[in-house]
Amino acid sequence: MSKTHSLLSIHQRKLSQCILCKDMQGPPVYGEACASKIMLIGQAPGFKEIEVHKPFAWTAGKTLFGWFKQIDINEDWFRHQVYMSAICRCFPGKKIKDGVRMKTGDRVPSDQEIKNCSQWLNHEVELLKPQLIIPVGKLAISQFIDFKKLSEVVGIQHSISRSEHQYDLIPLPHPSGASTWPRTEPGKSLLAQALKTIQKHPALDD
């Protein structure tokens, strides 16, 4: 076991005990503690991910790994070789409208919840020093770069610095079934370009 792997395991044990956000539903979800040069960063887990304690374990995950299959990356390899993280690690719960919790649609994490959870993400970046980060969805992408439309950032490789570390950023849209963006133009073509860029990235060869 490498030193980085050991430190990640310790980090995850501490993360599993986090109860900082009172409106979030735990336990915290995270991927396998692999010492990878690639990080995938989602937005927040859904209720199914909380149940099975695995990122992207439900319908959005099926779509996401369907995308990766197009560039010859299978789910089992990805889960073992790519460190899967998120902006928030606990389920935010369903949307609240006029004081009533809705049956559909997940609540967007608050700025304070995002700030609370950022300490965990920053530490992971410090430990792994990744060559490539893949943020998935608007919320995740917006924590790294400013933008107004997905078409401004998807399909492009960005050079970013976080936690005093320089790395490449290749954003993906969220694979939620509620979003038509990846299935219509220009989103469809930009998604294909982003996947090709990931496929060619040298971090995949390490």
ZIGI-V143920 format. One record per residue. N is the residue number from 1. RES is the residue in one small letter. OMEGA is omega in whole degrees, -180 to 180 (NA if undefined). Layout:
# ZIGI-V143920
{{N/RES/OMEGA} {N/RES/OMEGA}}
This chain:
# ZIGI-V143920
{{1/m/-179} {2/s/178} {3/k/180} {4/t/179} {5/h/179} {6/s/180} {7/l/177} {8/l/179} {9/s/177} {10/i/178} {11/h/-177} {12/q/176} {13/r/177} {14/k/179} {15/l/-177} {16/s/-178} {17/q/-176} {18/c/176} {19/i/-173} {20/l/-175} {21/c/-173} {22/k/-179} {23/d/177} {24/m/179} {25/q/-179} {26/g/6} {27/p/177} {28/p/-179} {29/v/177} {30/y/-179} {31/g/-180} {32/e/-179} {33/a/-179} {34/c/-179} {35/a/-173} {36/s/173} {37/k/179} {38/i/174} {39/m/169} {40/l/-175} {41/i/178} {42/g/-178} {43/q/177} {44/a/-180} {45/p/172} {46/g/-177} {47/f/179} {48/k/178} {49/e/177} {50/i/-178} {51/e/-176} {52/v/179} {53/h/180} {54/k/180} {55/p/176} {56/f/-175} {57/a/-174} {58/w/-171} {59/t/178} {60/a/178} {61/g/178} {62/k/178} {63/t/-179} {64/l/-178} {65/f/170} {66/g/176} {67/w/-178} {68/f/178} {69/k/179} {70/q/179} {71/i/173} {72/d/173} {73/i/-179} {74/n/-173} {75/e/-177} {76/d/178} {77/w/-176} {78/f/-177} {79/r/180} {80/h/-172} {81/q/-179} {82/v/179} {83/y/-176} {84/m/-176} {85/s/178} {86/a/177} {87/i/172} {88/c/-172} {89/r/-180} {90/c/-179} {91/f/-179} {92/p/-174} {93/g/-180} {94/k/179} {95/k/177} {96/i/179} {97/k/-179} {98/d/177} {99/g/-178} {100/v/179} {101/r/-178} {102/m/179} {103/k/-179} {104/t/178} {105/g/180} {106/d/178} {107/r/175} {108/v/179} {109/p/179} {110/s/177} {111/d/-179} {112/q/178} {113/e/177} {114/i/179} {115/k/179} {116/n/-175} {117/c/-176} {118/s/179} {119/q/-180} {120/w/179} {121/l/180} {122/n/-180} {123/h/178} {124/e/177} {125/v/179} {126/e/-179} {127/l/-173} {128/l/-174} {129/k/-174} {130/p/172} {131/q/-175} {132/l/172} {133/i/179} {134/i/176} {135/p/-175} {136/v/179} {137/g/-174} {138/k/-178} {139/l/-180} {140/a/-179} {141/i/-175} {142/s/177} {143/q/-178} {144/f/-178} {145/i/177} {146/d/178} {147/f/177} {148/k/-179} {149/k/177} {150/l/-179} {151/s/178} {152/e/-171} {153/v/-179} {154/v/-179} {155/g/-178} {156/i/172} {157/q/-177} {158/h/174} {159/s/-170} {160/i/174} {161/s/176} {162/r/-178} {163/s/178} {164/e/179} {165/h/-180} {166/q/-179} {167/y/176} {168/d/-179} {169/l/176} {170/i/-176} {171/p/172} {172/l/174} {173/p/177} {174/h/-178} {175/p/179} {176/s/178} {177/g/-179} {178/a/-178} {179/s/177} {180/t/-174} {181/w/-178} {182/p/-175} {183/r/-180} {184/t/180} {185/e/6} {186/p/-175} {187/g/-178} {188/k/-180} {189/s/-180} {190/l/175} {191/l/179} {192/a/179} {193/q/178} {194/a/180} {195/l/177} {196/k/179} {197/t/176} {198/i/-178} {199/q/-177} {200/k/-175} {201/h/-178} {202/p/179} {203/a/179} {204/l/-178} {205/d/-177} {206/d/NA}}
